[in-house]
Amino acid sequence: MTTVPATSAAPAASALRAARRRDRRVYTRSHPVLFALLAATRRRAVTRFGSAVLVHGTEPYRRALTRVPLDRAAAGTTGGAARELSTGDTLFDQEGTGHRATRRAVAGDLGAAGVERLRPVWQDVLARGLAPLGAGRDVDLVPLARELAGATVRALLGATGDPGSIASAAAEAAAAAVRDHLPGPRPPGSTRAAAAATARLETLLAPASGEAREAGGTDAGATGAGATEAGATEAGATEAGATEAGATDPALRAVLAVAAVNTTVSALPRAAAWCADAGLWEQAADDRLRPALVDELLRVIAPSPLLPRVAAADADLDGCPVRAGDRLVLVARHAARAHDQPPDARHPATAAVAQLVFGAGAHACPGARLARAQLDDALAALAAHRPAVLRARVDRGAALPGWRCLTVRAADARRSPEDR
């Protein structure tokens, strides 16, 4: 791996502006009305909009997650959508000892040892998927991210389904359910479509038989196709073998897969586009700077830019009264200063601010370590080619803001053979 001098130039202001303009498109073209509303209200840390309370400020956001009682099973929240999809208890809507036990099981498998067991899976996908860049050919990073996510989910849950099918079903389930999270009427049939997609996903995630496991069919190193993504991130999928809870509970397995797939497919291509547009490949190639760059990119990308919640009791946020039953729209993107502080590994935001994209307190995402490790490896592999973005198209129907296609080409491949 290359290590560049610490004195290398900082990203140019014009390049940062170009990178921000491109990344804004994933919001303005997929949810233009909602994005305009959030942009118009972000100057106030907390503001009421009808029965909804929009929380933009860093400290109010943190307090909303750690001090305000929340109804985790309410309609229109992550937990409510998860319960509706799975018809059972899940990581996102449990309370009390059940919730804590499940989170402990998931978090235990997402520690350092679990990440290292999964690493060969996503590294294999990256090596195969990015090889065409070395031959001067184009690569679309979106299908690569899907394969990465599906294969990792397959490995970490010890599932039997095809990685591509797992990723497709997880994306469909999330897209069908995402309308629960956003203001406005729900289109007819959305609940039915989400339930059908989730049922298909649960079938694909059925654990392998004991004989298949002995043959190595679900071992992290043997699947060869996948990664978990910045997403296993959100849900906290485990690793080759799955958590004890995930191994026995189809609903939890499905929710973990939905979060993992959608976060990765959103985050990885967006991070690569930022590096290409803002001139961050030198930082990505530097082993000393890359960990900080990973944190900065995840902070700025904020793969889950909004956390929809419902207050379970009266409270106060920065002087704004909150009533039981109020919808809280927690804007992770603004709380983490993604909108006005571009990524820079040499001058990063504090760890406390960067962590906010993974939540805060007892409900912080247990898969953050896995998300960072995956993105770190992806950036290191891409930095060897210094790719530029050739084509980018927004995915207007995805659950999380992202690209439908993001095609890149190595810097060397753009020069004539005589110049190489």
C-alpha positions, 0 to 999 in steps of 0.5 A: 500500500502506498504512503504519501507525504503528509505535506501533499496538497489539500483538496482544492475548493473547486474540487470540493464544490464539484463533489458536493454538487454531484452528491446533492443530486442523490437527494434532490432527484430522489426526494426533492420536496423533502430535501428542500424542506430540510434545507429550508429549516436547517438554520434552526437546531429544532423546529416544529412543522405541524405535528412533526419536530425537525431536529437538525442541531448536533446536541438536540439530535444526540439528546433526542436519541439518548434522553427522549423516551421513544415509541420504537414500534410506532408507525412511520418509524424504523422499528414500526416498519421492521415490525410490519415487515417481519410480523415479529420482534426485531432489533429495531423495535424491541424494548427492555431486556429483549432488546438488550439481549439481541443487541448484545448477540449482534454486537458480539459478532461484529467485534474485531474478530468477527470483522476479520473473519468476514474480511476475506469475503469482501476482499475477494469481491473487490479484487475480482470486481475492480480487476477490469480497471487495471486493464483499462476497462470501465467498472460500474460500482453499483452492481459491485456494491450489490454483490459485495453486500449480498455475499457478505450477508450470505456469509455472515448469516450462513444463508443458502441464497444466491448473493445477487438474489439476496441483495435484490430482495433486500433492496425491494423490501426496503424500497417498498417499506421506505414510504413509512418513514417519509411524510405523505400518503402511502401508495396503495399496495405498498404494505403488500409489496413490502411483505412479499419482498420480505417473505422472499428474502427470508426464504433466501436467508434460510440457514444452511444445513449442517452438512452444507456448513461442514462442506464450507458452503457458508464459511466467510472465506468460501463464499467468495462473493461478498461484503457486508457493507456500510450497511450491515452497519446499520443493522449490524449483521454478524459474520460467517455463522451469524449471531445466535439470534440471527441464526434462529429468528427469520425476522431478525435475519431479514431486517439485518440483511435489509439494513446491510444491503441498502447501506452498502449500496448507498455508501460505497459508490457515493464515497468513491464519487467523493474521492474522484471528484474532490481529489481525495485519492491520495488520502485514500492511498495513505495507510495513515490517513485512510482511517480518518478519511473513512470516518469523514466520508461516512459522516458526509455521506450519512447513508441513512440521512434521516432517523424517523422516530416518535416521542413516547412522552413529553419532552423539550429539545432546545426550547421546543416542546415535544409532546407524546406522539409527535413525530421526530425527524432526526436529520443525521446529515445536518447533525453530523455537519455533512452539509457544510463541512466537507471530508478532510482526513487532515482536519476531521470532525471530532469522533463524537460528531462523526459517530452520530451517523451511526446513532447515539447511546444505547441505540447506536448502530452495532455494525459501525466497525464493520462498515468502517472496515469495509469502506477502508478496504474498498478505498484502498483497492480503488486508490490504486487506480485513481479512477474518475467518474464517467457516468452517474445516474440517481436511483430515484426508487431506492430506500436510501439516497444513492446511485443507480449506476456510477461508472468509473475508469482508471486515470491511466486508462484515460490517457493515450497509449503513447502517454503511458 
